[in-house]
Amino acid sequence: MIADAPTARRRPWHWRTLDTAADGLAVDLGLYAVSTIFAAITAVTSTLSPHRAWGAVAAVGYLAATLVVITQLLLRRHHPSTPLTGLRARWTITGLTWASTALLPLLWQSIERASGRTDRAQEEVLVVEHAGTRLLEHGTPYLGRDAIAALPPGEQLLGYTPYQPGMAMFGLPRALADTWWTDSRVWFAVGTALALALAVAALRRPPAAAGQTDRGHRPDATLLRGVQAATVLPVCALTLATGGDDLPVLALCLLALALAATDRPGRAGLAVGLAGALKLFAWPVALVLIVWGLTRRAGTRVAAGAIGLPVAALLPAILVDHDALTENVLRFPLGHGLVTSPAQSPFPGYLIANALPAGRVVAAALLVAAGVVIAVRLARRPPRTAVATALICGYGLLAAIALMPSTRFGYLLYPMALLTWAPALHRPVHPPATPVPELTSRTASA
């Protein structure tokens, strides 16, 4: 049981050795340079118009960041103590890069879409906005099976809403006004930025030990690297600019882990519960956080929000039309809807499901087996730290994404961000203060 903490400390060692090269600038250079190539290739070769539009803008932003980091490395070589190469400067570059590679393409595509371009949003944007309209008009974001069957064949896929009811909230602005700022991606970005800002603020808050605040504790480069993984990493920037529904879910999960790391289990449960009210991907994270809470005698406080909020979001949809909820949230993702999901990937689960006889059964069995392995691990060695919790969530979701019969390459943003976020969750451990010898001797004599 106690082995969790040392294991969590050992795992990031090799990564930290690389990450500290040139005070972190070496990895920054690699991140932005590879991202530039990725965005340029996407702009030229992608078959999706929103992706090509993103790549054309993002490649310039990543290239600019690459050139700035090269300049920083040169400055550092000749002026090692200059603040232009320090952590504050790296935070500034990260923020500007996110603005140029995610927010700018998002706003550009939203404005073009409002002007009449129909190829400036992925299907999930339309699905969420339609769900918001149905929620406003009918009290549920879901269409029943008969209503979906009545749609033209080419529109039946868009009739499905394979999300939790809370996701429809991001589509409500579009139901009220048809303009660029009511695009659901704009509100995905707002929700993502707010959750990440709260997570950073939580981890920057100095921890208290023995009733006193540790004034020497400050956020370090691991927190910056975690933020980069959730913002400027191409899979995250591309997803936010063209679709976006996964980013607020991810950001809320990162916020929940940050709150767990700072010993606020009740708030951690609320954060992951909000994520679970948006999408099923947050539910495994909620389960692992509840197990973490049990090790601290706070399982009930975590579960109250982690389970209570998704259930509260589901209740209205169940009361209005429980059949429509089942059709959208269960039958369609499991491949039993009127149409099948177009999700494809080069991962083993998808390849097995499509290449072998009874492939979907084989892939499902492998997925269940992976779940059993993780459940046994949680039972035998429950995570006692937020770091261990993040690692289990990251590797568990990576295994699930690899084995799911229907999945997307973009879902990798979850495990990549969670695993990169884990080192930022380390909190300093303060040994009890050593009594002053003179004071001890006086007390003994008294």
N, C-alpha and C positions, 0 to 999 in steps of 0.2 A: 504493500500500500504506500509506504513512505518513499518508495523508489520513483514515484512520479516526478518529484521536484528535481532530483539530480538528473534524471533522464531528460527532462525538458531543458536543463541547463546545458547538457552535453550536445544535444542535437544541433543547435544553431552555431556551434563553435567554428566549423569550417566555413560556413556562410559568413560569419562575422569577420573572420580573418580576411576574406575577400572583400567584404563590404567596407572595411575600414581602410582599404588601400587608397592612398592619396586623400585621406579624410572623407572617403565616400564618393569622391568625384570620379573615380575610375568606373564604378558601377553606374553612376549617373550617365557618364559618356556612353557606356555600352547600351543602357536602356534607351536613351534618346536616339542613338545611331541606328540600332536595330528597329526601333519604332518608325524612324524615317523611311527605312527600306520597306517595312511592312505597309505603311500608308501609301507609298508610291506604287507598290505592286498592286494594292487594292484599287487604287485609282485607275490603273490601266487594265487590270484583268478581271475584276469582279463582274459577275453577271447581274448583280443587283444595283439598280440605279442609285438608291440612297447611299450604298456603300461606296460607289465610285465618287459620288459628290463629297462624301466625308473624306476619302483619301486625298482628293485634290487639295482640300483646305488643310487637313491635318499634316500632310507631308511638309508643308511650309512651316507650320508651327514646330514640329519635331526637329526640322533642320535648323531652325533658329536656336532652339534649345541646345542642340548639339554644338553649334558654333560658340555659343556662350560658355558651355562647359569646357571646350577646348581652350578658350581664352582664360578661364579660371585656372586651368592646369598650368598654363604658361605663367600667369601671375603668381601662382603658388610657388613655382620653381624659383622665381627671382625675388619674390616678396612673401616669404612663408607666413608672416603674421598679418597679412592684409585681411580686413573683414570681408572683402569682396569674394573670398573663397570659403567663408565660414558657413555655419549651419543656417544662420538667418538668411544669407544670400541664397542658399539652396532651397529653403522654403519659398522664397519669393519666386525663384525660377519655376518651381513645381506649380505654384498657383497660376503663374502666367502661361505655362504650358498647358495646364488643364483648360484655361480660358480659351486658348487658341486652337486646341485639338479636340475639345468636346463641346464647350459652350458656344463658341463661334459657329462651328458647323451646325449645331442644333438650331440656333436662332436663324441662321441663314436658310436652312431647309424649312423651318416653320414659316418664315416670311414668304418664301417661294410657294409653299403649299397654300398659304392663305391667298396668294395671288392667282391661283388656278392650276399650279403644277400638281398633277396627280401621282407623280413618281418620286415624291419627296418624303415618304414615310413608309416604314415597314408595316406589315399587316397587324402586328400587335398594337400599334398606335390606334388604328381604326377600331380594333376589337374593344380596347379599353374605353374609347370615346362612345362607342355604341352602347357599351355596358352602362356608362354613366347616364346616357339618355334614358335607357330602360329603367334604371334605378329611380330616376326622377319621375318618370311617367307611370310606372307600374309597381314600384316598390321592390323589385328584384332585378338584378343585372342579367338574369338568365332567360333564354328562350327555351320553351319545351321542345320535345322531339318532333311533335306534329308541326309546330311553327317553323322549325328549321327545315323540315321536309317540304314545306310549302314554298320555301325560297327557291329561286332559280339555281340549278346545279352549280354554277360558278360562284354563287354567293353563300352556299351552305357552310363552307369552312369558316367564313367570317361571322356566321351566326353563332358559333361556339365561343364561350368565354371560359377557358380552362384555368381560371384563377379563382382565388378566394374572393368573397364579396367585397372586402375592403378595397381591392384594386379599382373598383368602379369609381371610387371617390376622386381619383385622378382624372376621370373623364367627365366629371360634373361641370367644370368650367366650360367645356366645349358644348355641353347641352344648354348652357345659358347664353353663349355668344360665340359666333363663328369668326374668329380673328386669330392672328398669329400667337398672341400670348395665352390663348386658351388651348393651344396644342398640348396634349397630355405630356409630351416630352419636356416641356417647360416646367411643369409641375413635378415630374419625376426628378428633374435637376434640382428644383427647390428643396424637395424632400431629402434628396441625397446630400446636398450641401449642409442642410440643417443637422441631419443625423451625424455626419462626419465631424462637423464643428463641435457638437456636444461630446462626441467620443474623444476628440483631441483635448478639449477642455477638461474632461474627466481624468485623462491620463497625465495631463500637465499639473493637475492639482497635487501639491505636496502631500505625501502620506503622513499620517500621525502615528507616532509610536510612543507608548508609555505616557500618554497624555500630552506629549509635546510634538510640535510640528518640525519636521525635518526641513530646515531652510535650505539645505544644500542640494536637495533633490530637484533636478530640472529635466525636462524632456530631452531625450537624446536622439541620435540619428536613426535609431530603430523605429521610432514613431513616424519620422518623415518617410522612411522606406515603406512602412505600412500604408501611409496615405497615398504614396505614389502608386502602390499596387492597386488601390481602389479608384484611382482617378486617371492618371496619365498612361497607365498600361494600355496598349492599343485595344485589347479585347474589351476593356471597360469604357474607354473613350468612344470607340465605335458603337458599342451597344447603347450608350446614353444618347448619342447624336442621332441614331437611326431608329431605335426602338425604345429602349430605356426602362422597361418595366422591371428588370432585374436589379437595377442599381439602388433604388430605395430599400429593397428587401435586403440586399447585401449590406448597405450602410447601417441599417437598424440592427443587423446581426453583429456587426463590428462594434456598434454602440453598446449592445448587451454585454459583449465580452469585456469591453472597457469598464463598464459598471461593475461587472463581476470582479475584475482585477482590483478595483478600488473598494471592495467590500460593501457593495450596495446591491444585495441579491434581489430585493423587492423591485427596484428600478430595472435591474437586468431582466427580470421576468416580464415587466411591462414592455420593454423595448423589443424583446424577441417575440412577445405576444402580438405587438403591432405588425412585425414582419410576418408572422404566421397568419395574420388576418388578411395579408396581401397575396401570399403565394405558399404553396406546399413545401418549397425548398427550405423554408425556415423551420419547419417542424422537426427535422432531425437535430438541428442546432438547439431548439427548445428542449428536446429530450435530454441531450447531453448536459445542458445547463441545469436542468432539474436534478440530474444525478450529482452534478457538482454541488448544488445547493444542499442535497441530503448529507454530504460529507461535512457540511458546516452547520447542520441543524437548521437549515433555512430552506429546505425543500418545499415546504408549504408556501412560503412567501414567493419563491420563484414560480411555482406552479400556478399560483393565483392569477398572475398576469399572463404567463406563457400559455396556459390552457384557457383561462377565462376570456381573454380578449378574442381569440379566434372563434370560440363557441358563441360569444355575444354577437359577433359579426355574422355567423351562420344562421342564427335563430330567425331573423326576419325572412331570409330567403327560404328557410324550411317552412315557415308558416304560410308564406304566399304561394309557393309552388315547389314542394320538395322533389317532385319528379324532374323538374327542370334543373334543379341543383345537382341531382344524381347524374343526369345526362351529361352535363357540362364538366363537372369536377371529377367524376369517377369513370363513366363509360367512355367518354372521348379520349382521355389520356391513356386508358388501358386498351385502346384500339377497338372498342365496340360501339363507336358512334356511327352516324350515317356516312361520314367521310373519315378518312384516316389522316393523322397528322403528317404534314410534309417534312417534319424534322428529320434531318439526316446528319450523319457524322462518320468519320473513319474509325470510330471506337469499336472494341470487340463486341459489345452487346448488340449494336446495330448490324454489324457484319454477320454475326451468328444468327440473328433473327431472320435475315434475308437470304442467307446462303445455305443453311442446313435444313433438312426435313424437321418439322416441328421446332424450328429455330427459335420462335418466340417463347416456347415453353422452356427450352434449354437456357436461353438468356434470363428468363424470369427465375429459373431455379438457381442460377449462378448469383443473381442479385439477392435472392433470399438467403443463400449461403453466406454471402458477404455480410448481410445484416445480422445473421446469427453470430458470426465471428465477432462483430463489433459489440453485440449485446453481451456476449460472454466476457469480453474484455472489460466492459463497463461494470459487470457484476463482480468480477474478480479483482479488478484494479480501478475503482472509480476515480475520476480526475479530482484531485484536491487543489489544483491551482487553475487560474484562468488560462495559463499557458498550455497546460495539458489538455484543457477543454478545447481550446482553439485547434490544437494539433489533431485531436480525435475528430473534430468536426471537419477539418480540412481533408484529412486522409479518407475519412468515411465518405464524404461527398465526392471525392475523386474516384473512389471505387464505384460508387453508385452511378456516376456519370459514365464511367467506362463500360458498365454492364447493362445500362438501361437500353431496352430495345428501340426506343424512340428518344433521341436526344439531339442537342445542338452543340457545335464546337464552342459557341459563346458561353455555355454554362460553365466552362472552365474558369470563368472569372471568380466563381465562388471559392473553390479550393485554393486557387492561386492567391487571392486576397487574404483568406483566412490563415493560410500557412505563413504568409509574409507578415501578417498582423501579430502573430504569436510572440515574436521576440519583444515587441513593444509592450506586452502585457506583464513583463517581469517587474516586480516591485521590490525595492530594496528591503532587506531584512536587517533590522537593527538589534544588535545584542544588548542585553541589559547593561545599564551604565555601571562602570566599575567604581565602587566607593573609594573616596580619597582616603589613603592610609591614615593621615593625621586625624581626620574626622572619625574614622572607625575606632582608633585607639581611645579617643576621648569618650566616645559613646560607651565603649566597653568599661572604662574606668568608672564612668558615672553609674 
